[in-house]
Structure formats: C-alpha cells, structure tokens
Amino acid sequence: MKIVCLGDSLTAGYNVRPEECWVTLLNKETPFTWINAGVSGDTSTGLLTRLQTEVFPQKPDAVMWMGGDNDIMLTGSSDEAKSCVMGMIHQCTARGIKPVIGIQFLALGIPERWKKVCDWKKALAESGRYIEWLRCLTEAISLRRVDFDAAFVSRGGSALYQADGMHPNIMGHRVMADAVKESGIFHN
C-alpha cells in the first residue's frame, strides 16, 4: 500500500532530522510505502493544488492530509481550510483513493514574529473550533481519521512540543507515528 502524507510543517518534520519525522518512522516500522509531501508554511489551498499536481500522479492507495492552522494564523478564519478539506475528500473519492484526515494538535504558542500577523487568542480559539469540526465531519460521513490532538493530550501534552509551542519535537513525532499505527486504518 502506498500512502501519501500531504501537509504543512507538521508533516514535513520542521526542525527535526528527517529520520526522526513521523512519516519516516512509519516507513521503517510498517510494511507500507509512506511518502512525505509536507511543505512548511503551506496553506489548505496549497494542499488542494498539490493534491492535483504532486499527489495524484504518484497513484497512491490513500492520501492522509493535515493542515489548516496556517490559514487560520494568516486570515483568522478556518473557512478556506474547511472548503479545501471538502474538495480533497471529493477528489480522492472520485479517483478511488482512500481519503484520511489527520487532525492536528492544538498549538500552545506561536513565534513572536507571527503575533504581528494575527490575533493569537482568536486564532487559537478558531483552531480549536476547526479541530472539533474535523472530528464532527469525520464522524458524520464515516471518514477515516487519525486524531493527533487526542494522542498529544493523552500522551504527554506540552512535553511533545518544540520550544515554539507549534511543532512536535522528537517525542511528538514518535507519538504521531504510534497514533497512525494504532488507528487501525492502515493494515494489510
């Protein structure tokens, strides 16, 4: 089985060595081919575009994507992310590719330079609402998901983040890989 992991810096493995990234760990620990299609700073519109240009040509069996917080930090809204999620679900399903939603963990902070771009408290609240929307959506339409937020809450919380409060540290990547394996979504 070939799975493309489409996302932003949380998928790309920001500020960790490539061999420590959750996608690389899954390549080592499962019989499947995991392709990291994470790009730091990407937005949901970028994910939707790259789904067409970079992911579909690889003919994956499944696509797991995670993103939306960059949209929220830049615009204060999750509307664009929600729209793009729906588009990605439809496009994957139409091609016979299993769509899987990765529910990102709630950020604990943002770098100072980002605070000039967004109202952090409003963005944090919107991110929490977006996470809940993803949970409701996946329940309502019986869509596969990996709830990284729930895994972080239950397995260490703040100890799993880098100093910026946004990105997973090495332990966080371990928890992410384990959450994917334990989800039972991907099996022989």
TAMOPE-V98411 format. One record per pair of residues at least 6 apart in sequence whose C-alpha atoms are under 7 Angstrom apart, sorted by the first residue. I is the first residue (numbers start at 1). J is the second residue. D is the distance in Angstrom with one decimal. If there is no record, write none. Layout:
i=[I I]
j=[J J]
d=[D D]
//
This chain:
i=[1 1 1 2 2 2 2 2 2 3 3 3 3 3 3 3 4 4 4 4 4 4 4 4 4 5 5 5 5 5 5 5 6 6 6 6 6 6 6 7 7 7 7 7 7 7 8 8 8 8 8 8 9 9 9 9 10 11 11 12 12 12 12 12 13 14 14 16 18 19 20 20 21 22 22 22 22 23 23 23 25 26 26 27 27 41 42 43 43 43 43 44 44 44 44 44 45 48 48 60 61 61 62 62 62 63 63 63 63 64 64 64 64 65 65 65 66 66 66 66 68 68 69 71 71 71 72 72 72 73 73 74 74 76 76 77 78 78 89 92 92 93 99 100 100 100 101 101 101 102 102 102 102 103 103 103 103 103 103 104 104 105 105 105 106 106 106 107 107 108 108 109 109 109 110 110 110 111 138 138 144 146 146 146 148 148 151 151 160 160 160 160 161 161 161 161 162 162]
j=[32 33 61 32 33 34 60 61 62 33 34 35 60 61 62 63 34 35 36 37 55 60 62 63 64 35 36 37 38 63 64 65 36 37 38 47 64 65 66 37 38 39 47 65 66 67 38 39 40 41 42 67 38 39 40 41 167 36 38 36 37 38 39 40 21 40 167 170 24 25 170 173 173 173 174 176 177 34 36 177 177 34 177 33 34 70 70 67 68 70 71 67 68 71 81 84 84 84 88 97 97 98 97 98 99 97 98 99 100 99 100 101 102 100 101 102 101 102 103 104 78 81 127 77 78 81 78 123 127 118 123 117 118 118 123 126 126 130 99 98 99 99 144 143 144 145 144 145 146 145 146 147 148 131 134 146 147 148 149 148 149 148 149 152 127 128 149 165 166 165 166 164 165 166 164 165 166 164 144 145 185 179 180 183 176 179 175 179 168 169 171 172 167 168 169 172 168 169]
d=[5.2 6.3 6.0 6.1 4.7 6.1 5.1 5.3 6.7 6.2 5.0 6.3 5.6 6.0 4.8 5.6 5.9 4.7 6.3 6.6 6.9 6.4 6.5 4.9 6.3 5.9 5.2 5.5 6.9 6.0 4.9 5.6 6.8 4.7 5.3 6.8 6.1 4.5 6.6 6.4 4.4 6.3 6.5 5.4 5.0 5.5 4.9 4.6 4.7 5.8 5.0 6.1 6.2 5.8 3.8 6.2 6.2 7.0 4.8 6.6 6.9 4.0 5.6 6.2 5.2 6.9 7.0 6.8 7.0 7.0 6.2 6.9 5.7 4.7 6.1 5.9 4.8 6.3 6.2 6.9 6.4 6.8 6.0 6.0 5.6 6.5 6.9 6.9 6.3 5.6 5.5 6.1 5.7 6.8 5.2 5.9 6.3 6.2 6.3 6.8 5.3 6.3 5.2 4.3 5.9 7.0 6.3 5.3 6.0 6.2 4.4 5.6 6.3 6.6 5.5 5.6 6.3 4.7 6.3 6.4 6.8 5.1 6.4 7.0 6.6 6.6 5.4 6.0 6.8 5.7 5.9 6.6 6.3 6.8 5.5 6.7 6.8 6.3 5.9 6.5 5.9 6.8 7.0 6.8 4.9 5.2 6.4 4.6 6.4 5.7 4.9 6.1 6.8 6.4 6.8 6.1 4.8 5.5 6.3 5.5 5.6 5.6 3.7 6.7 6.9 6.6 6.4 5.9 4.8 4.6 6.2 6.3 4.5 6.0 6.0 6.2 6.2 6.0 6.6 6.8 6.9 6.8 6.0 6.3 6.2 6.7 6.9 6.4 5.7 5.7 5.6 4.3 5.6 4.4 5.1 6.3 5.6 4.8]
//
